[in-house]
Amino acid sequence: MAAFEKVYLPYIRRIPLAKIVLSNTSETNEQGWFSYFWSEAYLWKADFLRQGEPVLALFNVLFELPKEWERPGLGGWTQAKLKEMERAADMIVLKRKREWSAVPHEALFNALLALLTIGFRRIPISMNSTIATSDTSLEMAKYLKKFDHSKKIQLGRRGDTRKLSDLITGGGFICKAESMANNYAAKINMRQPWHPFSKLSIRCDIGRQTPHPCS
């Protein structure tokens, strides 16, 4: 059976997200988390093409290869054929092999981790770092006083889309992956084996996981 392969990556990232997840309305099921990571990752073409192969594996589990994208028999991948595939990307129809909930955990985990790696920058911080170890106003003020003011300092602001009631339920303004009060992280599927943040080694810097620079 024909499969998605590396040549398809530039065109996959052009498929409208709604055609991949269809009419999903949840932010915390498999499609919802895929949408979250995809929305950051697909913007970065070079990184997507270099690190996006696990997405191909997920597509091969979920979808049949569209007829418009079948490998040509004679002549191979000509420039004309590649242009034809590019034009078809926005109009492509994906025929699903199975439900998202039936995707093997490893395939979804690897795809989500790839999208996380592409779309976000991880900034580890240690107690010995010259970077502020806390984002409170007091700690930032202490940090600024320690250095020559001629140095350029980049500041960022981290927001959160949770409602106040969700913050209270989750135990306060703690990053979602570490909000364990009332099993908050588990309830939004961040402890599922297919979710990257189910791994402590990945979520240890979640408070400093930020969208890719310039996004």
Beta strands, then each sheet from edge to edge (+ up, - down):
strand 1: 120-121
strand 2: 210-211
sheet 1: 1+ 2-
end
